């Protein structure tokens, strides 16, 4: 949960703006993240990065793809990578002149 909040904060700070008033727009961004993996994975925590891309196919509805990689290690292997992929459908609801509420759902896969 903490990692998700950090990623969302960084994405909000770095992402390039999408001109959502147009009928078709896109946005892209880069981010850094720190992942603290559970002890049960027997993998070390680490710092990595990723990229995201979103397409607004309707003025307030977007589909987004995000990918990230975190270098890690185990007791027996040193060059292990934690790959995360995410696809979301996001609804953008204006709640003020400079504020938006983002609601979405999607699929996340980790390898």
N, C-alpha and C positions, 0 to 999 in steps of 0.2 A: 504494500500500500504506500509506504514512504517513497519507494522508487517511482511509483506512478505519479505521485504528487510532484516530485522533483522534475520528472520528465515533462509533465504538463506545464510547469512553471517555466522551464527553459524553452520549450516550444513556443509558448506565448510570447516570450521575450525576444526570440530570434526570428520567428517566421516572417516572411515577407507578406505584406498585406494583399489580400485578394479583393478585387473590386467587385463585390457581391451584387452591386446594382446592375451589372451586366447580366445578360442571359446565360453567358458561359464565361467562367473565369477559373483561374487556378492559383494555387499557392504552394510554396516550397520552403523548406527550412532544414537547417542542420542543428544538431544538439549533442550535448555531452551528458553522460549519466554515470552515476555510481550505483552499482548493484551489490547489495549484501545478500549473498546466497545462504539458504538455510543450511544448518550443520548436517542435515541428513543427505545433502547432495555430495558432501565430502569434497567440495570445490571451494577455492578461495574467492573472496570478494574482489572486485576490481572496478576500474574506471574505463569507460569506452565511449563510443559515439555512434551516431546514426544519422539518418536522413528521413524526411517525410515529404510526401507529395499529395496534394488534394485537388480535386476537380469539382467545382460547383456546376452541376448540370441543371440545377434549378436555382433561382436567386437565393434561397435559404437552405438548400439541401446539397450536401457534398459527400463524395466518397473519398476516403483517405487511405493511403498506404504508408506504413512506417516500418523501417528496418533498423536494427541496431546490433552491434557486436561488442562483447565484453571479453577481453583476454583474461584467462584464468589458469589455474593449475590444480592438480590433485597430488596426492602423495607419491604416485608412481609416474605421472605424466606432467610435463612442464608447459607444453604449448597447446592448451585446450581453449576453445572459443565457445562462448555462450551466444548463440544467434537467436534473435527475437524478430518475428514478423507479425504485423498487425494490419488488419483491414477493418475499417469502420465506416458506417453510414452516420453522418453527423447533421443534425438540424440546428440552424443558427437562428435564435430568437432574440431580436432587439428588446432590451429592457430599460434602455436609457439612451441618451444621445451618444455616449461613448462606451456603452457597456452592452455586452452580448452574453446570452446564456447558451452554452453549447450542450446539446443532449445527443447521445449517440449510443450505438451498440455495434458489436462486431465480433471478429474472430481473432484470437491470438494463438500463435504457435511458437514454441521454444525448442531449439535443438542444441 
